[in-house]
Amino acid sequence: MTAVAVPADAAVVNAAPPAQASARAKELRAQLEAHNHSYYVLDAPTVPDAEYDRLFRELQALEAQYPVLLTVDSPTQRVGGKVLDELQPVQHRVPMLSIQTETDIEDSGAVNFDNRVRKELGLAEDAPPVEYAVELKFDGLAISLRYEDGVLVQAATRGDGATGEDVTANVRTIRVIPLRLHAAGGTAPKVIEVRGEIYIDRRDFEAMNASQQAAGEKLFVNPRNAAAGCIRQLDSRIAARRPLSFFAYGTGESEGWTPPLTHSGVLDAFAAWGVPVNDKRAVVQGAQGLIEYHRRVGETRNALPFDIDGVVYKVNSLALQQQLGFRSREPRWAVAHKYPAQEELTEVLDIEVQVGRTGAITPVARLKPVFVGGVTVTNATLHNEDEVRRKDIHIGDTVVVRRAGDVIPEVVRVLIERRPVDARSFVMPQTCPSCGAAVRRDEDEAVARCTAGLYCPAQRKQALLHFASRRAMDIDGLGEKIVDQLVDGGMVSTAADIFRLEAPALAALERMGDKAAANLVQAIAQCRDTTLARFIYALGIRNVGESTARDLAAHFRSIDGLMAADGMRLQQVTDVGPIVAQSVAAFFADGHNREVIAALLAAGIHFAPIAEPQAPAPGVAGKTFVLTGTLPTLTRDEAKARIEAKGGKVSGSVSKKTHYVVAGEEAGGKLTKAQELGVAILDEAALTELLNEI
Ligand code: IVH
């Protein structure tokens, strides 16, 4: 929704407004707030923006004409305006406390808390489980919203818990926070303080930082700092432009209110008054319930649009909360159970380059080891030169490193203000660090490449590793350390040489023994029995991934046929365009490549007969599937192969274009996303049924 300028031409009338004008202003305030709530909280706009703007302008005009009609809860006040000299202190009549934290990654955090609660309450071992309200632990800024007779009169930060700062003007600009409690929730108490967290969605945060960067302004380290910075602004027009949001999680002072019997009931009451409460909250029983919640949220954490750093467990009954009371400044009835941080600060010790299979030279940040996302991270790919420039990463910089779930770690941003004077910028080498050949970057390419092809030892090693990889020839035991020694020692220079290796020579290598050498020789022998598709993929032709390799194999049905095809014939293959056709033709035109292929075939590689193409199943052909979790009997690869055999595609991420998500045990964020997007969800049995349909 857009903010609208104040009309300048309305005549100001100081006399009391006619009853009709007062009534209309009241009605407009209620309507606008209801639309606001639908738009920002429920994400379900009820009227077009133009209609909202019309109502907004009508209210502004009334308020301009009759200034007495302008109330603090008027939606026209959300655009900000006041500029303060300083933030005023606010005494919290009920202190804003913090909670104890359990940092155990395992279940013991939940068990310890439940044990403590049961002991304090004097419960017998066989007494029924304690009921808990469980919530997300939002990673933002704590705030207390004071409503008097339903109207937001003050918003204060936590400060030291006893005294905070008055940030009312800024908080009024946050669209999700009702300026007046909704009547649907029943009569508002004389006083109620709603406590909760102000936060920023991750995507909004990235957008905000992008515009800060474009404007040459300082970047925020994380959404929490950004939220805190916005809320403690003196100029509320700045806060009004920030994408701030809010979730309630507790109560401060109240007067004239009979609270529900449980904490979850309190949050229900807040929701009925139009106060945002997160819908991932739940009520569970006993330690087991806490453990399951912690696990469930942990699995779907990455799919949340905002950062959390844990979950919070609270004894649900307010009477029991009272009985448990406080120890120093923390309640005995609540605990935060954290997850490993997904973002940490560390230093860039160096930026080195790696040479890939196709000669791509990739800058890699060597980092001071840092524990993030549950593992120790020591390096992060920076992808290419432009990326290093875009993120402005220097050697010596302090950077934010993020590792969320299984995603590879990335350098998110630099803390420019911490850049040391001797920081060095990255220079892309002119020559390949492995072979010394020239490095070239074509104009329309983001990637710089070593020009030596397979004469470059680094490219050769990568090509061999690719050839041996699981989805290619699947030679178990031929890893990086062995390939390094084989290439550096001159024992192997092409893939065909692998088939001449003998156990005694292998056993003499470092990290090898007789047993490992014998196993490797056996693995090499076994890989000779393969499929044409795997073999084509294993050759490492540029732009030919697994799926294209399969298409090429299905189309040409023999390596000779493929090698003889020209660009025109290649483009007849499904999904093969001019770029792929050119890569394939160029690969097979190369004399060295042809020699290696001849040597491989002479070494005894042979291909399983290719089945006649199956008629695509109507329910599968052309459909996109996403696999998640562990299926009861099929492995991922098997499920994928079956779907593809019937003309379906398997993709790694869920989007609106996904037709089916196949979910097994411990399915995580992809399942949640599918549910959110309304994508059909299948279990293994349903998938099998679909695959068997004619
Ligand atoms: S309850 C008396 N619930 O975490 C209990 N706190 O130290 C008061 N936080 O700064 C806190 N999400 O701002 C509670 N669902 C949640 C929370 C939450 C985030 C913050 C809170 C406080 C810190 C706890």
Boltz pocket constraint, residues with backbone or C-beta under 6 A from the ligand:
constraints:
  - pocket:
      binder: B
      contacts: [[A, 97], [A, 98], [A, 99], [A, 100], [A, 135], [A, 136], [A, 137], [A, 138], [A, 139], [A, 140], [A, 141], [A, 142], [A, 143], [A, 196], [A, 197], [A, 249], [A, 250], [A, 312], [A, 331], [A, 334], [A, 336]]
      max_distance: 6.0
